[in-house]
Structures are given as structure tokens and as C-alpha cells.
């Protein structure tokens, strides 16, 4: 197993242990032969390449030269390794701050080592749960590793999780070739968003770091939320604590400044997810013959979840908010495009000042008025 960074087992989280735990606990993928697996990987790569042209033509964003980020078809362990590398990079300032608060004495160092292993195991449990559910992902903050290359201009890679795509297409009983292309259209839209809009990555990272920088809680409070999520996954939450399943991880750090930042982040993520859904549906009828059937079945699957445990975890991890982002963001994009056209909508990518606010996501006309208002004579 490849180590995640140079000091992966030090500090607040044992990252290597997280990878090992997730890999050990994750569900096996669908039953496919070696030849079938090779064919799926090859087809996903072809679809990813074809999706670039489809998405660029529909969105009018980017050029062939802007796509410097790799497309990687991975299995579930590969997805876990990639995400742990990304988490470690993004959370480093916060974890360093938490480590400083804990102290550097001998006793604290021992507690830190033990706590890091405990947290590594619990993070691994969560990743094992998520690893079987993610179909694709554009990793915005991905550092390059030996096994997982990233974009030359500061990170980024597109991951397509082959076993999960095969599992869902079988579960939904849809045409496999159509479903695979449909998924890559969505993920390629995210890749296009970040490669065609150079300032977007730095803006998003700045907002996230500002949010984390405002965190002023005891380190164990943060880790306790991870523990709660892991206990939910293991069925080990103590009786009488069922009410806690309504809390998401982000709700532990809600200073006024953080609420303001979180509102902006929510708006951006709603825009990005909604735009991807809008593009996927817009391009779909031209290139995916069974897109209507796929969309209907996939929406039903999104809405119902798998079980009470699944719903509780989705709530705790904030995944229910992500589902709302798809819906709200798609409605925003559709309303704006209908009113001012695709070129008018694309003014959203001009600068951070033209991004919609959280309120404007719900009221697209307000964004149109603000961004497209005529200069006063």
C-alpha cells in the first residue's frame, strides 16, 4: 500500500490506517470477469474523451487546451487513496492548529498517537461506506502521488469509479453504454468548470480555508463527530442518542463568520452541481438514447436512499444537503438560461462577484437583475 504523504501516521489522523481500514471493510464490487472489467475501463475512457467535446459545445466553456487534468478510471480502493490524499492536503491547516492546541508534551504526544490511530480507523469506516456509492468525482484539490497523477497547473483529476458505475447500471436495469456516457457527462462538466474558469479553484480553496480558519473548538469535538458517524455506520450509537442523527458535521462550527462563509460555499456548490445536472440533461437527448429512463430511475434512487442507516449517515455527513444542491442549483441554471441564454448565464463565471448568493439560488431573477442590470443613464 502506498503511503499518503511523508508523515502519514503522525498528528491527529493516521492517514495510512484510514486507507487500510477502508480497504479492509469496503464491500466487494460487482461480479465481473477480467475481460469485462477491461472493457468497462476502456469504454469509460472513451466516453470521458467524447464528453469533453459534448460539454464544451453545450456550455460554450473552455477549449481543448484547457483540459490539463487527467481522467483516471479507478476501483474502490483507488478512490479511497485519492480522497485521503485530498483530505490530508485540504485539512492540514486545521489539523496543525488542533495539534498545537493539544500541546507537545510527552503525555500529549502519546495521547495524540493513540487518538490519531482511533480517528484513522473511524475515518476508514466512513470511507468504506462512501467508497461503494460514488460514481465519479472531480478532485479539485488533489495532490499528485506516485499512483495518482494530477493536473500540472496546481492539482485536479477526474475519477470514474468503475465498479460502482457497473453496480448501479445493473441495479437500475438500464442500458450500460448509455448509463456510462450519462455519468461521464456529469463529471466532465465539473472538470470543464474548473479548467475553463481558472480563478474558481483558488476561490473555493480560499473560502474553505477561511471557514476552517475560523474554527475555534476543542480538537476532540471535531473528532467526536467523526466518531458519531462511524458509530452510526457500525450500528454502535448508544441507545437514546437517535436525535443526534439530525446533526451534520458542519454544524459543529457555526460562528457568525462561518455561517456567512458556509452560505457562500453552499451557493457555489449548488451552482456547480446544478450546472452539471443541467448539462447532463441538455446533452443527453442528443447522445444518450435512453436518457429519460435513466434520469427517472436515477432520481428515484437518489430520493429514497437505501435504509434507515443510510439516511442517518447521509444526514450526519451532510449528503442530504448535497441532494438539495442538485435540485436547487439545477432550477437556478435552468431559469437563468431560459431568461438570458447560455452566454448570459456564463457571466456567472466572470469573477467571484458574479457568483450567485445563497438567496439568489432560490430567486434566479434577483441574480439576473444584479448581474444583467442596465447601467443607469
C-alpha positions in Angstrom: 0.0 0.0 0.0 1.3 3.4 -0.9 1.8 5.8 2.0 -0.2 9.0 1.9 2.5 11.7 2.3 5.7 11.6 4.3 4.4 11.6 7.9 1.1 9.9 7.3 0.8 8.3 10.7 1.6 11.4 12.8 -0.7 14.1 14.2 -4.4 14.0 14.6 -5.2 11.3 12.0 -3.3 8.2 11.0 -4.0 8.6 7.2 -2.4 5.2 6.2 -4.5 3.4 8.8 -7.6 5.2 7.4 -6.8 3.8 3.9 -6.0 0.3 5.3 -9.2 0.2 7.3 -11.4 1.4 4.4 -9.8 -1.1 2.1 -10.4 -3.9 4.6 -14.0 -3.0 5.3 -15.4 -2.0 1.9 -17.9 -4.1 0.2 -16.8 -6.2 -2.7 -17.6 -4.8 -6.2 -20.0 -6.5 -8.7 -19.0 -9.8 -10.1 -17.3 -9.2 -13.5 -14.7 -11.2 -15.4 -11.3 -9.7 -16.1 -12.2 -9.2 -19.8 -15.5 -7.4 -18.8 -13.6 -5.2 -16.4 -11.1 -4.2 -19.1 -13.9 -3.5 -21.5 -15.7 -1.2 -18.9 -12.5 0.7 -18.2 -11.8 1.2 -21.9 -15.3 2.4 -22.6 -15.3 4.8 -19.7 -12.1 6.3 -21.0 -13.7 6.7 -24.5 -16.8 8.3 -23.0 -14.7 10.7 -21.0 -12.9 11.8 -24.1 -16.2 12.2 -26.1 -17.8 14.0 -23.2 -15.2 16.8 -23.4 -16.4 17.9 -26.8 -20.1 17.4 -25.9 -19.8 19.5 -22.8 -17.7 22.3 -24.4 -20.1 22.6 -27.2 -23.2 22.8 -25.0 -21.7 25.1 -22.3 -19.5 27.2 -24.6 -16.8 26.9 -21.9 -13.2 26.1 -22.4 -11.1 24.9 -25.2 -9.2 21.6 -25.8 -6.1 23.3 -24.4 -7.7 24.0 -21.1 -8.0 20.3 -20.2 -4.7 19.5 -18.5 -6.2 17.4 -15.7 -6.1 13.6 -16.1 -9.0 11.2 -16.2 -8.5 8.2 -14.0 -10.7 5.1 -14.0 -10.3 3.6 -10.5 -11.6 0.9 -8.3 -12.9 1.4 -4.8 -9.5 1.3 -3.0 -8.2 3.7 -5.6 -11.0 6.1 -4.8 -10.2 5.9 -1.1 -6.5 6.6 -1.6 -7.2 9.6 -3.8 -9.6 11.1 -1.4 -7.4 10.6 1.6 -4.6 12.4 -0.2 -7.0 15.2 -0.9 -8.4 15.4 2.6 -4.9 15.5 4.1 -3.9 18.4 1.8 -7.1 20.4 2.4 -7.3 19.8 6.2 -3.6 20.2 7.0 -4.0 23.8 8.3 -6.9 22.9 10.6 -5.2 19.7 11.9 -2.0 21.6 12.6 -4.0 24.1 14.5 -5.7 21.4 16.5 -2.3 19.7 17.2 -0.9 23.0 18.5 -3.9 23.4 20.8 -3.4 19.9 22.2 0.2 20.6 23.1 3.5 18.9 22.6 4.3 17.3 26.0 5.2 13.6 26.3 1.8 12.6 27.6 0.0 14.6 24.9 2.2 13.0 22.3 1.2 9.5 23.4 -2.5 10.6 23.5 -2.1 12.1 20.1 -0.6 8.9 18.6 -3.4 6.8 20.1 -6.1 9.3 19.1 -4.6 9.5 15.6 -5.0 5.8 15.2 -8.5 5.8 16.6 -9.5 8.6 14.2 -7.8 6.8 11.3 -9.9 3.7 11.9 -13.1 5.7 12.2 -12.3 7.8 9.1 -11.6 4.5 7.3 -15.0 3.2 8.3 -16.7 6.2 6.8 -14.7 6.0 3.6 -15.5 2.3 3.3 -19.2 3.3 3.4 -18.8 6.0 0.8 -16.5 4.1 -1.5 -19.3 1.9 -2.8 -21.6 4.9 -3.5 -19.6 7.4 -5.5 -19.8 7.0 -9.3 -17.4 9.8 -10.3 -15.7 12.8 -8.8 -13.7 15.8 -9.9 -11.0 16.1 -7.3 -10.4 19.9 -7.2 -7.6 19.9 -4.6 -5.9 16.6 -5.4 -2.1 16.5 -4.9 -0.2 14.3 -7.3 1.0 11.0 -5.9 3.1 8.2 -7.4 0.0 6.2 -8.3 -2.4 9.1 -8.8 -1.3 11.8 -11.2 -2.9 15.3 -11.0 -3.1 18.4 -13.2 0.2 20.1 -13.9 -1.1 23.6 -13.0 -1.9 23.0 -9.4 -3.9 19.8 -8.9 -7.1 18.3 -10.1 -8.1 15.0 -11.6 -11.3 13.3 -12.7 -12.1 10.0 -11.1 -14.6 7.4 -12.5 -15.3 4.6 -10.1 -15.8 1.7 -12.5 -17.3 -1.0 -10.1 -19.8 1.5 -8.7 -21.0 2.5 -12.2 -21.4 -1.2 -13.1 -23.3 -1.9 -9.9 -25.7 1.0 -10.3 -26.4 0.3 -14.0 -27.3 -3.3 -13.1 -29.4 -2.2 -10.1 -31.4 0.3 -12.3 -31.6 -2.2 -15.1 -30.6 0.5 -17.7 -28.6 0.2 -20.9 -25.0 0.1 -19.8 -23.4 2.1 -22.6 -25.9 4.9 -22.2 -25.5 5.0 -18.5 -21.8 5.1 -18.6 -21.8 8.1 -21.0 -24.5 9.8 -19.0 -22.3 9.6 -15.8 -19.2 10.9 -17.6 -21.2 13.9 -19.0 -21.9 15.0 -15.4 -18.4 14.5 -14.2 -16.8 16.1 -17.3 -18.9 19.2 -16.6 -17.2 19.6 -13.3 -13.8 19.1 -14.9 -14.8 21.8 -17.5 -16.0 24.2 -14.8 -12.6 24.2 -13.1 -10.3 24.0 -16.1 -12.2 26.7 -18.1 -12.6 29.1 -15.1 -9.0 29.5 -13.8 -9.9 31.5 -10.7 -12.6 29.1 -9.4 -10.3 26.6 -7.7 -8.3 29.2 -5.8 -11.6 31.0 -4.8 -13.1 27.8 -3.5 -10.0 26.8 -1.6 -9.8 30.3 -0.1 -13.4 30.0 1.2 -12.8 26.6 2.6 -9.6 27.7 4.4 -11.3 30.8 5.7 -14.1 28.5 7.1 -11.6 26.1 8.7 -9.5 29.1 10.0 -12.5 30.3 11.9 -12.8 27.0 13.7 -12.2 27.5 17.4 -13.4 24.3 19.0 -11.7 21.7 21.1 -10.0 19.2 18.8 -11.9 16.3 20.4 -15.2 18.0 19.5 -14.4 17.6 15.8 -13.2 14.1 16.2 -16.2 13.2 18.2 -18.4 14.0 15.2 -16.3 11.6 13.1 -16.8 9.1 15.9 -20.6 9.6 15.9 -20.7 9.0 12.1 -18.5 5.8 12.5 -20.8 4.5 15.3 -23.8 5.0 13.1 -22.1 3.0 10.4 -21.2 0.2 12.8 -24.7 0.3 14.4 -22.9 1.2 17.6 -24.5 4.5 18.6 -25.7 4.3 22.3 -29.4 4.0 22.8 -31.2 7.3 23.4 -28.9 9.3 21.1 -31.0 8.8 18.0 -31.8 12.6 18.0 -28.1 13.3 17.1 -28.5 11.8 13.7 -30.0 15.1 12.6 -26.7 16.9 13.1 -24.3 17.2 10.2 -20.5 17.5 10.6 -20.5 21.2 9.5 -23.0 22.1 12.3 -20.3 21.9 15.0 -18.6 25.1 13.7 -21.1 27.8 13.3 -19.7 31.1 14.4 -21.3 34.1 12.6 -18.3 34.4 10.3 -18.5 30.7 9.4 -22.3 30.9 8.8 -21.6 33.6 6.3 -18.8 31.6 4.6 -20.9 28.5 4.6 -23.7 30.4 2.9 -21.4 31.3 0.1 -20.0 27.8 -0.2 -23.4 26.3 -0.3 -24.3 28.7 -3.2 -21.2 27.8 -5.2 -21.7 24.1 -4.7 -25.4 24.3 -5.6 -24.3 26.2 -8.8 -21.7 23.6 -9.7 -23.9 20.6 -9.0 -27.0 22.1 -10.6 -25.0 23.1 -13.7 -23.6 19.6 -14.1 -27.2 18.1 -13.9 -28.5 20.7 -16.4 -25.7 20.0 -18.8 -26.1 16.2 -18.4 -29.8 16.6 -19.3 -29.2 19.1 -22.0 -26.6 17.0 -23.9 -28.2 13.7 -23.0 -31.1 13.6 -25.6 -28.6 14.1 -28.4 -26.1 11.3 -27.5 -27.8 9.1 -24.9 -30.9 7.4 -26.4 -32.4 6.2 -23.1 -31.6 9.3 -21.1 -35.3 9.8 -20.0 -35.5 6.3 -18.5 -32.0 6.7 -16.8 -32.9 10.1 -15.4 -36.2 8.9 -13.9 -34.7 5.7 -12.3 -31.7 7.5 -11.0 -33.8 10.3 -9.4 -35.9 7.7 -7.7 -32.7 6.0 -6.4 -31.3 9.3 -5.1 -34.5 10.2 -3.3 -35.3 7.0 -1.5 -31.8 6.1 -0.2 -31.0 2.5 0.9 -32.1 2.2 4.5 -32.6 4.0 7.8 -28.9 3.7 8.5 -28.1 5.1 5.1 -30.5 8.1 5.6 -29.0 8.8 9.1 -25.5 8.8 7.7 -26.5 11.0 4.7 -27.8 13.5 7.3 -24.8 13.3 9.5 -22.3 13.7 6.6 -24.3 16.5 5.0 -25.2 14.3 2.0 -28.8 15.3 2.2 -27.7 18.9 1.7 -25.9 17.7 -1.5 -29.2 16.3 -2.8 -30.8 19.7 -2.3 -27.9 21.3 -4.1 -28.6 19.3 -7.2 -32.2 20.3 -7.2 -31.9 23.9 -6.2 -28.9 24.5 -8.4 -30.4 22.9 -11.5 -33.5 25.0 -11.1 -31.4 28.2 -10.9 -29.4 27.3 -14.0 -32.5 26.4 -16.0 -34.3 29.6 -15.1 -31.3 31.8 -15.9 -30.6 30.1 -19.3 -34.3 30.3 -20.2 -34.3 34.1 -19.5 -30.9 35.2 -20.8 -29.5 32.3 -22.8 -26.3 30.3 -22.3 -24.0 33.2 -22.9 -25.9 35.3 -20.4 -25.7 32.5 -17.9 -22.0 32.2 -18.4 -21.5 35.6 -16.9 -21.7 33.7 -13.7 -18.1 32.6 -14.3 -16.7 36.2 -14.7 -15.4 36.6 -11.2 -16.3 35.7 -7.6 -18.6 38.8 -7.6 -20.8 37.3 -10.3 -21.4 34.0 -8.4 -24.9 33.7 -7.1 -25.6 34.2 -3.4 -27.4 31.6 -1.4 -30.6 33.7 -1.7 -30.2 34.2 -5.4 -30.0 30.4 -5.9 -33.6 30.3 -4.7 -34.5 33.5 -6.6 -32.7 33.4 -10.0 -34.5 36.7 -11.1 -32.6 38.5 -8.4 -29.2 37.3 -9.8 -30.3 38.3 -13.3 -31.3 41.8 -12.1 -28.0 42.2 -10.3 -25.6 40.9 -13.0 -27.5 41.9 -16.1 -29.0 45.2 -14.9 -28.6 48.0 -17.3 -26.2 50.9 -16.3 -28.1 53.9 -15.1 -28.1 56.7 -17.6 
